[in-house]
Amino acid sequence: MKCPSCQSDVPLTARFCPSCATQLIKQDDAKAPNDISVPWLKSVIETIGYSITMSETDPNLMMARHDKRPNITVALRKQLSLITMQSVWTLKKPGWSQKTEFLTALNKANTINWLCSCHTSENLEDLFVSYAMYLSERTSSRDVIGVVEAFLVGVEAVIDKSGIIKFG
């Protein structure tokens, strides 16, 4: 991301620009958990290039699609003070002789990155990678964007480093 003042590159999680010390989080952007809404979360996800389709059955659930990045499902679980994210990957169903190798890769995936939890469908044809973000006393749009970005990097790293990519 760029600093709005000096245009220097700044880390996604920065609260101040390391070059010019401009505060990057506006006071009105930091929200208490009860003030975070689905429309606000939707607008935050859209700022990083995702198009949003709202769920017809769950008003707190949205499907975020992107042309160049993994698609994610995002849900605001206000009663739990959480934002949950999930990425779903279609797999080549492992053959009978590959099931042990696949399950070993899945177990390895769950030890690689603390940010992600991986599980599979019963038929072993889909990989679900999930994360839950706890809403702090003051959660900002930069906090959400930083977590989404870290989640996406983590998902790809987990799939690659665990060996699950072989089944992708």
Rosetta constraint file for C-alpha pairs under 8 A:
AtomPair CA 1 CA 9 HARMONIC 5.71 0.50
AtomPair CA 1 CA 10 HARMONIC 5.53 0.50
AtomPair CA 1 CA 11 HARMONIC 6.64 0.50
AtomPair CA 1 CA 12 HARMONIC 6.27 0.50
AtomPair CA 2 CA 7 HARMONIC 5.03 0.50
AtomPair CA 2 CA 8 HARMONIC 5.45 0.50
AtomPair CA 2 CA 9 HARMONIC 4.70 0.50
AtomPair CA 2 CA 10 HARMONIC 5.72 0.50
AtomPair CA 3 CA 7 HARMONIC 4.57 0.50
AtomPair CA 3 CA 8 HARMONIC 5.38 0.50
AtomPair CA 3 CA 9 HARMONIC 6.43 0.50
AtomPair CA 3 CA 10 HARMONIC 6.31 0.50
AtomPair CA 3 CA 17 HARMONIC 6.26 0.50
AtomPair CA 3 CA 22 HARMONIC 7.67 0.50
AtomPair CA 3 CA 24 HARMONIC 7.23 0.50
AtomPair CA 4 CA 24 HARMONIC 7.92 0.50
AtomPair CA 5 CA 20 HARMONIC 7.81 0.50
AtomPair CA 5 CA 22 HARMONIC 6.86 0.50
AtomPair CA 6 CA 19 HARMONIC 7.76 0.50
AtomPair CA 6 CA 20 HARMONIC 6.83 0.50
AtomPair CA 8 CA 17 HARMONIC 7.77 0.50
AtomPair CA 8 CA 19 HARMONIC 6.85 0.50
AtomPair CA 10 CA 14 HARMONIC 6.57 0.50
AtomPair CA 10 CA 17 HARMONIC 6.15 0.50
AtomPair CA 10 CA 18 HARMONIC 6.97 0.50
AtomPair CA 12 CA 142 HARMONIC 6.66 0.50
AtomPair CA 12 CA 143 HARMONIC 7.92 0.50
AtomPair CA 12 CA 145 HARMONIC 7.16 0.50
AtomPair CA 12 CA 146 HARMONIC 5.06 0.50
AtomPair CA 13 CA 142 HARMONIC 6.50 0.50
AtomPair CA 13 CA 143 HARMONIC 6.35 0.50
AtomPair CA 13 CA 146 HARMONIC 5.49 0.50
AtomPair CA 14 CA 24 HARMONIC 7.28 0.50
AtomPair CA 15 CA 23 HARMONIC 6.09 0.50
AtomPair CA 15 CA 24 HARMONIC 5.15 0.50
AtomPair CA 15 CA 25 HARMONIC 5.85 0.50
AtomPair CA 16 CA 21 HARMONIC 5.29 0.50
AtomPair CA 16 CA 22 HARMONIC 5.41 0.50
AtomPair CA 16 CA 23 HARMONIC 4.45 0.50
AtomPair CA 16 CA 24 HARMONIC 5.17 0.50
AtomPair CA 16 CA 25 HARMONIC 7.64 0.50
AtomPair CA 17 CA 21 HARMONIC 4.63 0.50
AtomPair CA 17 CA 22 HARMONIC 5.22 0.50
AtomPair CA 17 CA 23 HARMONIC 6.59 0.50
AtomPair CA 17 CA 24 HARMONIC 6.66 0.50
AtomPair CA 25 CA 29 HARMONIC 6.53 0.50
AtomPair CA 25 CA 30 HARMONIC 7.14 0.50
AtomPair CA 25 CA 140 HARMONIC 7.02 0.50
AtomPair CA 25 CA 142 HARMONIC 7.17 0.50
AtomPair CA 26 CA 30 HARMONIC 6.94 0.50
AtomPair CA 29 CA 140 HARMONIC 5.42 0.50
AtomPair CA 29 CA 141 HARMONIC 6.56 0.50
AtomPair CA 30 CA 138 HARMONIC 5.04 0.50
AtomPair CA 30 CA 139 HARMONIC 5.14 0.50
AtomPair CA 30 CA 140 HARMONIC 4.21 0.50
AtomPair CA 30 CA 141 HARMONIC 7.32 0.50
AtomPair CA 31 CA 35 HARMONIC 5.72 0.50
AtomPair CA 31 CA 36 HARMONIC 6.21 0.50
AtomPair CA 31 CA 137 HARMONIC 7.32 0.50
AtomPair CA 31 CA 138 HARMONIC 4.86 0.50
AtomPair CA 31 CA 139 HARMONIC 5.14 0.50
AtomPair CA 31 CA 140 HARMONIC 6.09 0.50
AtomPair CA 32 CA 36 HARMONIC 6.70 0.50
AtomPair CA 32 CA 135 HARMONIC 7.83 0.50
AtomPair CA 32 CA 136 HARMONIC 7.15 0.50
AtomPair CA 32 CA 137 HARMONIC 5.07 0.50
AtomPair CA 32 CA 138 HARMONIC 4.92 0.50
AtomPair CA 32 CA 139 HARMONIC 6.41 0.50
AtomPair CA 33 CA 78 HARMONIC 7.09 0.50
AtomPair CA 33 CA 81 HARMONIC 6.17 0.50
AtomPair CA 33 CA 135 HARMONIC 5.69 0.50
AtomPair CA 33 CA 136 HARMONIC 6.75 0.50
AtomPair CA 33 CA 137 HARMONIC 6.42 0.50
AtomPair CA 33 CA 138 HARMONIC 7.31 0.50
AtomPair CA 33 CA 139 HARMONIC 7.28 0.50
AtomPair CA 34 CA 78 HARMONIC 7.11 0.50
AtomPair CA 36 CA 40 HARMONIC 6.60 0.50
AtomPair CA 36 CA 41 HARMONIC 7.24 0.50
AtomPair CA 36 CA 78 HARMONIC 7.94 0.50
AtomPair CA 37 CA 41 HARMONIC 6.23 0.50
AtomPair CA 37 CA 76 HARMONIC 7.69 0.50
AtomPair CA 38 CA 42 HARMONIC 5.96 0.50
AtomPair CA 38 CA 60 HARMONIC 6.17 0.50
AtomPair CA 38 CA 76 HARMONIC 6.54 0.50
AtomPair CA 39 CA 43 HARMONIC 6.20 0.50
AtomPair CA 40 CA 44 HARMONIC 6.30 0.50
AtomPair CA 41 CA 45 HARMONIC 6.30 0.50
AtomPair CA 41 CA 76 HARMONIC 7.86 0.50
AtomPair CA 41 CA 141 HARMONIC 7.97 0.50
AtomPair CA 42 CA 46 HARMONIC 6.19 0.50
AtomPair CA 42 CA 52 HARMONIC 6.98 0.50
AtomPair CA 42 CA 62 HARMONIC 7.79 0.50
AtomPair CA 43 CA 47 HARMONIC 6.35 0.50
AtomPair CA 44 CA 48 HARMONIC 7.32 0.50
AtomPair CA 44 CA 141 HARMONIC 5.94 0.50
AtomPair CA 44 CA 144 HARMONIC 7.52 0.50
AtomPair CA 44 CA 145 HARMONIC 7.14 0.50
AtomPair CA 45 CA 49 HARMONIC 7.28 0.50
AtomPair CA 45 CA 50 HARMONIC 6.10 0.50
AtomPair CA 45 CA 64 HARMONIC 7.59 0.50
AtomPair CA 45 CA 145 HARMONIC 7.14 0.50
AtomPair CA 46 CA 50 HARMONIC 4.76 0.50
AtomPair CA 46 CA 51 HARMONIC 6.00 0.50
AtomPair CA 46 CA 52 HARMONIC 7.05 0.50
AtomPair CA 48 CA 145 HARMONIC 7.53 0.50
AtomPair CA 49 CA 66 HARMONIC 6.62 0.50
AtomPair CA 50 CA 64 HARMONIC 5.57 0.50
AtomPair CA 50 CA 65 HARMONIC 5.30 0.50
AtomPair CA 50 CA 66 HARMONIC 4.94 0.50
AtomPair CA 51 CA 64 HARMONIC 5.64 0.50
AtomPair CA 51 CA 65 HARMONIC 5.28 0.50
AtomPair CA 51 CA 66 HARMONIC 6.51 0.50
AtomPair CA 52 CA 62 HARMONIC 6.33 0.50
AtomPair CA 52 CA 63 HARMONIC 5.66 0.50
AtomPair CA 52 CA 64 HARMONIC 4.71 0.50
AtomPair CA 52 CA 65 HARMONIC 6.46 0.50
AtomPair CA 53 CA 62 HARMONIC 5.66 0.50
AtomPair CA 53 CA 63 HARMONIC 5.17 0.50
AtomPair CA 53 CA 64 HARMONIC 6.61 0.50
AtomPair CA 54 CA 59 HARMONIC 7.07 0.50
AtomPair CA 54 CA 61 HARMONIC 6.25 0.50
AtomPair CA 54 CA 62 HARMONIC 4.40 0.50
AtomPair CA 54 CA 63 HARMONIC 6.27 0.50
AtomPair CA 55 CA 59 HARMONIC 6.26 0.50
AtomPair CA 55 CA 60 HARMONIC 7.71 0.50
AtomPair CA 55 CA 61 HARMONIC 5.50 0.50
AtomPair CA 55 CA 62 HARMONIC 5.53 0.50
AtomPair CA 55 CA 63 HARMONIC 7.15 0.50
AtomPair CA 60 CA 75 HARMONIC 5.44 0.50
AtomPair CA 60 CA 76 HARMONIC 5.35 0.50
AtomPair CA 60 CA 77 HARMONIC 7.12 0.50
AtomPair CA 61 CA 73 HARMONIC 7.16 0.50
AtomPair CA 61 CA 74 HARMONIC 5.89 0.50
AtomPair CA 61 CA 75 HARMONIC 4.33 0.50
AtomPair CA 61 CA 76 HARMONIC 6.73 0.50
AtomPair CA 62 CA 73 HARMONIC 5.79 0.50
AtomPair CA 62 CA 74 HARMONIC 5.34 0.50
AtomPair CA 62 CA 75 HARMONIC 6.24 0.50
AtomPair CA 63 CA 71 HARMONIC 7.50 0.50
AtomPair CA 63 CA 72 HARMONIC 6.11 0.50
AtomPair CA 63 CA 73 HARMONIC 4.55 0.50
AtomPair CA 63 CA 74 HARMONIC 6.36 0.50
AtomPair CA 64 CA 71 HARMONIC 5.70 0.50
AtomPair CA 64 CA 72 HARMONIC 5.22 0.50
AtomPair CA 64 CA 73 HARMONIC 5.90 0.50
AtomPair CA 64 CA 74 HARMONIC 7.09 0.50
AtomPair CA 65 CA 70 HARMONIC 7.47 0.50
AtomPair CA 65 CA 71 HARMONIC 4.67 0.50
AtomPair CA 65 CA 72 HARMONIC 6.71 0.50
AtomPair CA 66 CA 70 HARMONIC 6.69 0.50
AtomPair CA 66 CA 71 HARMONIC 5.91 0.50
AtomPair CA 70 CA 87 HARMONIC 7.04 0.50
AtomPair CA 70 CA 152 HARMONIC 7.17 0.50
AtomPair CA 71 CA 87 HARMONIC 6.31 0.50
AtomPair CA 71 CA 88 HARMONIC 7.78 0.50
AtomPair CA 72 CA 85 HARMONIC 6.46 0.50
AtomPair CA 72 CA 86 HARMONIC 5.47 0.50
AtomPair CA 72 CA 87 HARMONIC 4.68 0.50
AtomPair CA 72 CA 88 HARMONIC 7.35 0.50
AtomPair CA 73 CA 84 HARMONIC 7.99 0.50
AtomPair CA 73 CA 85 HARMONIC 5.55 0.50
AtomPair CA 73 CA 86 HARMONIC 5.13 0.50
AtomPair CA 73 CA 87 HARMONIC 6.44 0.50
AtomPair CA 74 CA 83 HARMONIC 6.98 0.50
AtomPair CA 74 CA 84 HARMONIC 5.64 0.50
AtomPair CA 74 CA 85 HARMONIC 4.60 0.50
AtomPair CA 74 CA 86 HARMONIC 6.67 0.50
AtomPair CA 75 CA 83 HARMONIC 5.62 0.50
AtomPair CA 75 CA 84 HARMONIC 5.18 0.50
AtomPair CA 75 CA 85 HARMONIC 6.61 0.50
AtomPair CA 76 CA 82 HARMONIC 6.26 0.50
AtomPair CA 76 CA 83 HARMONIC 4.66 0.50
AtomPair CA 76 CA 84 HARMONIC 6.58 0.50
AtomPair CA 77 CA 81 HARMONIC 6.09 0.50
AtomPair CA 77 CA 82 HARMONIC 5.08 0.50
AtomPair CA 77 CA 83 HARMONIC 5.86 0.50
AtomPair CA 77 CA 84 HARMONIC 7.32 0.50
AtomPair CA 78 CA 82 HARMONIC 6.10 0.50
AtomPair CA 78 CA 83 HARMONIC 7.78 0.50
AtomPair CA 81 CA 134 HARMONIC 5.92 0.50
AtomPair CA 81 CA 135 HARMONIC 5.18 0.50
AtomPair CA 82 CA 132 HARMONIC 6.18 0.50
AtomPair CA 82 CA 133 HARMONIC 5.42 0.50
AtomPair CA 82 CA 134 HARMONIC 4.68 0.50
AtomPair CA 82 CA 135 HARMONIC 5.55 0.50
AtomPair CA 83 CA 132 HARMONIC 5.66 0.50
AtomPair CA 83 CA 133 HARMONIC 5.04 0.50
AtomPair CA 83 CA 134 HARMONIC 6.61 0.50
AtomPair CA 83 CA 135 HARMONIC 7.20 0.50
AtomPair CA 84 CA 130 HARMONIC 7.33 0.50
AtomPair CA 84 CA 131 HARMONIC 5.78 0.50
AtomPair CA 84 CA 132 HARMONIC 4.25 0.50
AtomPair CA 84 CA 133 HARMONIC 6.15 0.50
AtomPair CA 85 CA 130 HARMONIC 5.62 0.50
AtomPair CA 85 CA 131 HARMONIC 5.27 0.50
AtomPair CA 85 CA 132 HARMONIC 6.23 0.50
AtomPair CA 86 CA 128 HARMONIC 6.63 0.50
AtomPair CA 86 CA 129 HARMONIC 5.50 0.50
AtomPair CA 86 CA 130 HARMONIC 4.31 0.50
AtomPair CA 86 CA 131 HARMONIC 6.48 0.50
AtomPair CA 87 CA 128 HARMONIC 5.88 0.50
AtomPair CA 87 CA 129 HARMONIC 5.22 0.50
AtomPair CA 87 CA 130 HARMONIC 6.51 0.50
AtomPair CA 87 CA 155 HARMONIC 7.87 0.50
AtomPair CA 88 CA 126 HARMONIC 6.65 0.50
AtomPair CA 88 CA 127 HARMONIC 5.67 0.50
AtomPair CA 88 CA 128 HARMONIC 4.71 0.50
AtomPair CA 88 CA 129 HARMONIC 6.45 0.50
AtomPair CA 89 CA 126 HARMONIC 5.59 0.50
AtomPair CA 89 CA 127 HARMONIC 4.99 0.50
AtomPair CA 89 CA 128 HARMONIC 6.51 0.50
AtomPair CA 89 CA 168 HARMONIC 7.52 0.50
AtomPair CA 90 CA 125 HARMONIC 5.96 0.50
AtomPair CA 90 CA 126 HARMONIC 4.62 0.50
AtomPair CA 90 CA 127 HARMONIC 6.37 0.50
AtomPair CA 90 CA 168 HARMONIC 6.60 0.50
AtomPair CA 91 CA 124 HARMONIC 7.45 0.50
AtomPair CA 91 CA 125 HARMONIC 4.90 0.50
AtomPair CA 91 CA 126 HARMONIC 5.46 0.50
AtomPair CA 91 CA 127 HARMONIC 6.82 0.50
AtomPair CA 91 CA 167 HARMONIC 5.44 0.50
AtomPair CA 91 CA 168 HARMONIC 4.57 0.50
AtomPair CA 92 CA 125 HARMONIC 6.21 0.50
AtomPair CA 92 CA 167 HARMONIC 5.12 0.50
AtomPair CA 92 CA 168 HARMONIC 5.82 0.50
AtomPair CA 93 CA 123 HARMONIC 7.65 0.50
AtomPair CA 93 CA 124 HARMONIC 5.78 0.50
AtomPair CA 93 CA 125 HARMONIC 5.03 0.50
AtomPair CA 93 CA 167 HARMONIC 7.12 0.50
AtomPair CA 94 CA 98 HARMONIC 5.30 0.50
AtomPair CA 94 CA 99 HARMONIC 5.74 0.50
AtomPair CA 94 CA 102 HARMONIC 6.90 0.50
AtomPair CA 94 CA 124 HARMONIC 7.28 0.50
AtomPair CA 94 CA 167 HARMONIC 6.84 0.50
AtomPair CA 95 CA 99 HARMONIC 6.42 0.50
AtomPair CA 98 CA 102 HARMONIC 6.05 0.50
AtomPair CA 99 CA 103 HARMONIC 6.07 0.50
AtomPair CA 100 CA 104 HARMONIC 6.04 0.50
AtomPair CA 101 CA 105 HARMONIC 6.22 0.50
AtomPair CA 102 CA 106 HARMONIC 6.19 0.50
AtomPair CA 102 CA 163 HARMONIC 7.99 0.50
AtomPair CA 102 CA 164 HARMONIC 6.74 0.50
AtomPair CA 102 CA 167 HARMONIC 7.71 0.50
AtomPair CA 103 CA 107 HARMONIC 6.15 0.50
AtomPair CA 104 CA 108 HARMONIC 6.14 0.50
AtomPair CA 105 CA 109 HARMONIC 6.09 0.50
AtomPair CA 105 CA 162 HARMONIC 5.12 0.50
AtomPair CA 105 CA 163 HARMONIC 5.42 0.50
AtomPair CA 105 CA 164 HARMONIC 5.64 0.50
AtomPair CA 106 CA 110 HARMONIC 6.57 0.50
AtomPair CA 106 CA 118 HARMONIC 6.87 0.50
AtomPair CA 106 CA 119 HARMONIC 7.19 0.50
AtomPair CA 106 CA 162 HARMONIC 6.98 0.50
AtomPair CA 106 CA 164 HARMONIC 6.76 0.50
AtomPair CA 107 CA 111 HARMONIC 6.80 0.50
AtomPair CA 108 CA 112 HARMONIC 6.36 0.50
AtomPair CA 108 CA 162 HARMONIC 5.49 0.50
AtomPair CA 109 CA 113 HARMONIC 7.24 0.50
AtomPair CA 109 CA 118 HARMONIC 6.72 0.50
AtomPair CA 109 CA 158 HARMONIC 5.33 0.50
AtomPair CA 109 CA 159 HARMONIC 6.88 0.50
AtomPair CA 109 CA 161 HARMONIC 7.53 0.50
AtomPair CA 109 CA 162 HARMONIC 4.95 0.50
AtomPair CA 109 CA 164 HARMONIC 7.88 0.50
AtomPair CA 110 CA 114 HARMONIC 7.65 0.50
AtomPair CA 110 CA 116 HARMONIC 7.03 0.50
AtomPair CA 110 CA 117 HARMONIC 5.77 0.50
AtomPair CA 110 CA 118 HARMONIC 5.89 0.50
AtomPair CA 110 CA 158 HARMONIC 7.97 0.50
AtomPair CA 112 CA 158 HARMONIC 6.33 0.50
AtomPair CA 112 CA 161 HARMONIC 7.85 0.50
AtomPair CA 112 CA 162 HARMONIC 7.49 0.50
AtomPair CA 113 CA 154 HARMONIC 6.58 0.50
AtomPair CA 113 CA 158 HARMONIC 6.68 0.50
AtomPair CA 115 CA 131 HARMONIC 6.22 0.50
AtomPair CA 115 CA 150 HARMONIC 7.99 0.50
AtomPair CA 115 CA 151 HARMONIC 6.52 0.50
AtomPair CA 115 CA 154 HARMONIC 6.76 0.50
AtomPair CA 116 CA 129 HARMONIC 6.10 0.50
AtomPair CA 116 CA 130 HARMONIC 5.50 0.50
AtomPair CA 116 CA 131 HARMONIC 5.25 0.50
AtomPair CA 116 CA 151 HARMONIC 7.13 0.50
AtomPair CA 116 CA 154 HARMONIC 6.91 0.50
AtomPair CA 116 CA 155 HARMONIC 6.85 0.50
AtomPair CA 117 CA 129 HARMONIC 5.53 0.50
AtomPair CA 117 CA 130 HARMONIC 5.11 0.50
AtomPair CA 117 CA 131 HARMONIC 6.37 0.50
AtomPair CA 118 CA 127 HARMONIC 6.97 0.50
AtomPair CA 118 CA 128 HARMONIC 5.64 0.50
AtomPair CA 118 CA 129 HARMONIC 4.53 0.50
AtomPair CA 118 CA 130 HARMONIC 6.43 0.50
AtomPair CA 119 CA 127 HARMONIC 5.98 0.50
AtomPair CA 119 CA 128 HARMONIC 5.34 0.50
AtomPair CA 119 CA 129 HARMONIC 6.68 0.50
AtomPair CA 120 CA 124 HARMONIC 5.69 0.50
AtomPair CA 120 CA 125 HARMONIC 7.33 0.50
AtomPair CA 120 CA 126 HARMONIC 5.61 0.50
AtomPair CA 120 CA 127 HARMONIC 4.57 0.50
AtomPair CA 120 CA 128 HARMONIC 5.80 0.50
AtomPair CA 121 CA 125 HARMONIC 6.32 0.50
AtomPair CA 121 CA 126 HARMONIC 5.43 0.50
AtomPair CA 121 CA 127 HARMONIC 6.72 0.50
AtomPair CA 121 CA 128 HARMONIC 7.78 0.50
AtomPair CA 129 CA 155 HARMONIC 6.76 0.50
AtomPair CA 131 CA 151 HARMONIC 7.31 0.50
AtomPair CA 133 CA 147 HARMONIC 7.45 0.50
AtomPair CA 135 CA 139 HARMONIC 6.10 0.50
AtomPair CA 139 CA 143 HARMONIC 6.17 0.50
AtomPair CA 139 CA 144 HARMONIC 7.50 0.50
AtomPair CA 140 CA 144 HARMONIC 6.58 0.50
AtomPair CA 141 CA 145 HARMONIC 6.11 0.50
AtomPair CA 142 CA 146 HARMONIC 5.89 0.50
AtomPair CA 143 CA 147 HARMONIC 6.26 0.50
AtomPair CA 144 CA 148 HARMONIC 6.17 0.50
AtomPair CA 145 CA 149 HARMONIC 6.06 0.50
AtomPair CA 146 CA 150 HARMONIC 6.07 0.50
AtomPair CA 147 CA 151 HARMONIC 5.89 0.50
AtomPair CA 148 CA 152 HARMONIC 6.20 0.50
AtomPair CA 149 CA 153 HARMONIC 6.30 0.50
AtomPair CA 150 CA 154 HARMONIC 5.90 0.50
AtomPair CA 151 CA 155 HARMONIC 6.00 0.50
AtomPair CA 152 CA 156 HARMONIC 6.40 0.50
AtomPair CA 153 CA 157 HARMONIC 6.18 0.50
AtomPair CA 154 CA 158 HARMONIC 5.95 0.50
AtomPair CA 155 CA 159 HARMONIC 6.22 0.50
AtomPair CA 156 CA 160 HARMONIC 6.11 0.50
AtomPair CA 157 CA 161 HARMONIC 5.78 0.50
AtomPair CA 158 CA 162 HARMONIC 5.69 0.50
AtomPair CA 159 CA 163 HARMONIC 6.52 0.50
AtomPair CA 159 CA 164 HARMONIC 5.23 0.50
AtomPair CA 159 CA 165 HARMONIC 5.42 0.50
AtomPair CA 160 CA 164 HARMONIC 6.57 0.50
AtomPair CA 160 CA 165 HARMONIC 5.39 0.50
AtomPair CA 164 CA 168 HARMONIC 6.80 0.50
